[in-house]
Amino acid sequence: MSTSNVIPNLFIRRQLGPLLADENKSKSLLRSHNIDLSALTSDGYTESTKLAELAKTVWHLLDDESTGVADKKLPVGFFNMLCHACSDCKNLKSVLHRTCNFFALFSDEYKFSLEVKGEEAIFSLNMANKPDGSKIDSYQRGDYFILYVSIVLLHWYSWLINEPIKLERVEFSFFSFLPIDDYESMYRCAVTFEEANNSLIFSNDFLNKTIAVGQEKLADFLINVPYCFLSQYKKNNSTADEVRKILSKNGNLAQTRISTISELLHCSIATLTRKLKAENTSFMEIKDRTRKVQSLSLLKTTDLSITEISNLLGFSESSAFTRAFKKWTGDSPMEYRSNCS
């Protein structure tokens, strides 16, 4: 079985939602979708396309596209109606605002929002907390639902502007329930957990992108919605992913040159440059984005001074770092650190 076409068995269990409590029903569903029954108990992997078919079946059985997570069901066809509700939007910013309003109008348990700070657009997908002391099953925690919704929306938004939205980073409020590499393979960026919000962070330049796809093509996209999640969950990383991972694990980012990376990837500088260009990026762009992510982590998790962090990241002086950070996030390094404490 190709590792680029499988998903963790945990996804199968989460997709069953409340049906997982009925052992006979769960086994029957897995058999009807040709899924090995070991998926109910083991930590192995299953062919990804089988999850998409299972998702469609479960949604219809429950008449709930939230698979039991939401207090108020998302009836089958909810996402379809969201897409139609955004049909007159002219740019991505208006689609994002319409998405937030659409969910909020349906139920006040959805706390979706869009915020612009510095060069960043922060699209947050939060849900109201369950009442204190309430007993909930694992599927009701909402982590898998938020993961699924964020991927589907990301695909839809990219499809609308006919351009992949490159994420700067992703933040989740919940605990990780998969290996970190799995999340980073899905989102193609750094992913962190136990944050204040569930957020997709990307350049605010995307907000003014014009909607490029006509309403007449929407039906084709909607047919493939269950597969959006799966197309993102792939183990075969791009060259940009490989470069980002090397830089992220490098303790001396400031001194790392493209020649070092090309040697590690066993290719020439020219070949590496060409591959990155084909993926619409460059070594310096990836390095700058990695530097931003590392600055956030260092400010949040260490007691290093601003000057020490500035030196680690290769800035000529702390004032240059402060200006860059303010441009990136809209906050000064000290303001960001204070907000995290």
N, C-alpha and C positions, 0 to 999 in steps of 0.2 A: 504494500500500500504506500503510495507516494506521500511523504510528509507534508507536501504543499497542498494536499487535498483532504486533510483530516482535521477534526476538531476534538477537544477534550470531551470525554464521556460526561464530565460535569455539566457541560452545556445541554446534553440530552436530559439529564435529571432536572435542571433548572427550567428547561422548556416545557416539561410536563406539568410544572406548577402544582396546583392542588391535586391533580390526578395522580401524582406520585404516591399519595397516601393510600391509594387503592391498588394493591399489588397486582391483582388479576387484570384490572383495567390497564395498568402500565405495561404489563407483559404482553397483553393483547395488542396494544398500540405499537409496541416495538416489533412484534412479529409481523404485523401488517405492513410495516415500513422496512422490513428486512434488516432490522438492527439487532445485533447480538444482545441477548439478555444480560450479558456481563456489564453492559453499559449502566445498569441500575446500581451496580455495587463497586465496579473497578475504576481505577484511575487511568485506564487506557485511552485509546482514541477510536473515532468512528468516522467513516467517510462523510465529508461535509455536506454533500447534496442531500443526504438522508435527514439531516437536521432541518433543512428548509422545508421538506415535505411534511415532516412531523410538526413543524411550527404551524403550517397552514391548517393541519387537521385539528391541533389543539385549540387554535384560535376559534375555529368554527364550533367545536364541541362546547367550549366555554362561552362562546359569543363575546370574547374579551381579548383584544389585542395586547393587553397588559399582562395576560396569563395569570390573573389572580393577584397581581401586585397592588393595583389601585383599589381604593375603597369603592370608587364608582367605576364600573366596567367601562373599558374602551370598546364599544361594540364593533364587530367586524365591519370594515368600511370607513373607520375613523380616519386612518391615514389617507385614504382615497379622498375623503372630504377636505382634509387639510390641504392637500395638493390643489384641489379645485378652488379652495378659498384664497389661495395665493396666486391665482391665475392672472390677476390684473396688476401684480407687483412689477415695478420697472427695474429694480436692482436688488442685489442680495440683501442689503440692509433692510429694505421694506419687507422682504420675505422672512427674515429673522424676527422682526417685530411682529409680523402677522402670526408667525408660529407661536410666539409667546402669548399673544392675546387669545389665539384659538384654544390653546390648552387651558388657559386661565378661565375662559368663558365656559368651558365644559365642566371644570371642577377646580375649586380653589386649593386642592392638594398639590397642584402643579405650580412650582415657583420658578418658571423659566424667565431668563432675563438676558439682555444684551447691554454691555458696558464698554465704552472706549476709554482707554487710559494710555497716554503716550502714543506709541506706534501700534499698540495692541488692541484687538477686539476680543472681548471676553464673553463668550456665549455660555451661560450657566444653565444647567438642567437639574434643578433641585426639586425634591418632593417634601411635603410637610411630614414632620416626624410622626411616628405612631404614638399614641398616648403613652405616657410613662407607666411602666408596669404591665403593659399589654403583652400577652404572649403571642409571638408570631413564628410561623414556620420559616425555613431558610429561603423559600422562594418569595416570601413577602418582604424581605429586606430591601429589595429593589435594586441591588447592585447589578445583577444580570440584566434587568430591564433597562436601567440607565445605560449600560454598556451597549445593549442592542439598539436602543433608540438613538444614541449618539452616533453610532456607525451608519444607521439607515439615513438619518438626517444629513450627515456629512456627505454621503453618496448623492442624496437628492440635491443638495445645494451645489455640489460640484457639477452634477449633471445639468442643472439649470443655467449655470454660467459657462458651461462647456469648457471647464478648466479645473483640474484637481486643486482643492484647497490645501495648501501646505500648512500643517499645524506647527506652531512654535513649541507647544508643550500641551499636555493634558493633565488635569488635576482631578482626583476623585476624593470624596469625603469618606468612602468606605475602605475597609481593609482589602488588600490584594487577595484574590482567591485563585490566582494562576501565577506561574512563574513570570517575572518581570519581562523577560524577553518576548513572551507571548503578547503582552500588551503593546510593547514597542514595535512588534511586527505588524500589529493591526493599525496603529496610529502613525507609524513612521516618524516618531519623535519621542522625547523623554516623557515618561508617565510617572506621576507621584501619587501617593495615597495618604489617607488621614488628613486631608486638607479641609479648609472651611467649606468649599463648594465642589460640585461636579462641573468642571469647566473645560471647554475647548478654547484654546487661545491661539490666535492667528493674526497676521498682519491686517491692520485696519484698511489697507489698500483694497482688500477683497470686497469690502462693504459697498463700494461704488461700482462694482462689476455689473454690467447690464445683463438682464435675463436674456439668454441667447436661444432658448429652446421654446418652440411654440406649443400651445395647448394641445394641438393635434397629435403630438408625440407622447403625451402623458400616459396613454393606455399601455404603451409598450413598456414604459418604465415601471408602472404599477404591477404588471405581471411578474416582474423580476424582483420586487421588494424583498421577499424572504431570502433571496440569494445575495443581497447587498452585504449583509453581515458576513457571509461566507467568503465572498470575494476579497474582503479585507483581511480575513484570518488566513494568512498564508505564511509558510515558513521560509519561502525562497525570497531572501532579502535583496533589495536593489543595491547597486554600488554605493549610492548615497547612504543607505542604511549601514553598510559595512564601514564606511568612513566615519559616520556619526558614532557608531559603537566604539571604534578604536579611539577616537578623540575623547569620548565620554569616560573611558577607562584610563586615559593617559594622565599621569600625575604631573606632567609638565606641559600643559597645553600651550603655554605662551611660546615655547621653543620648538613645538612640533611643526615640521615643514611638510609640504606635499611630497617631497622626495622620500621622507620617512614612511609615509602612508603607502606610496607606490611600491616600496620595497616589501612592506608587510603583505600587500595584496598581490605580489609577484607580477607586477606589470610596470611598463614605463610610465613616466610622468605624462607623456603625450596621450597614451592610451587611457589613463585614469581621467585626464582632463576631458577627453572626448566622450567617455562614458557618462561622466557627470553632466556634461552639456546636453547629452541626449535625454537626460532625466530633468532637464530644465533647472539645473543648479550648478554650483561651483564649489571648489575646495574652500575658498574664503567665506562663502555664504554659510556653509555648514559649520566652519570653525567659529564664525561670529555667533551663530545661533547656539552652538555648544557653550561658548563663553558666557552668553546670557543665562543659560540654564544653570551653569555652574555657579555664577554669581548669586543667583537666587538661593541655591542650596547652601552656599557658604554663609550667606547672611542669615539664613533661617536656622541652620543646624550647628554653627560654630560660634565661638566668641572672638574670632579673629577680628582685628581692627580693619577699618576701611582701607587703610594704607596697605596692610598685609594682603588683603584680598585683591587690591589693585595690582600689587606686585605679582601675585600668583597668576593672575589672568593676563599679565603682559602689558598693562597700561603704563605709560611713561610717568604718570603721577596720579595721585588720588583724585585730583580735581577733574582729570580727563575721564576717569572711571565714573565719577559722580555725574558728570554731564551725560555720558553715554547711558548710564542706568536710568536717569531721569527721562531721557528721550525714549528709551525702550518701554518703560512701565508707567511713566507719569508720576512716579514717586522718587524721592532721593533714596540712596541706600539706607540712611538712618531712619527715614519714614517707613520704608518697607520692613526693616528689622523690628521697629516698634510695633507695627501692625501685626506682626507674626507672633509677638510675645504675649 
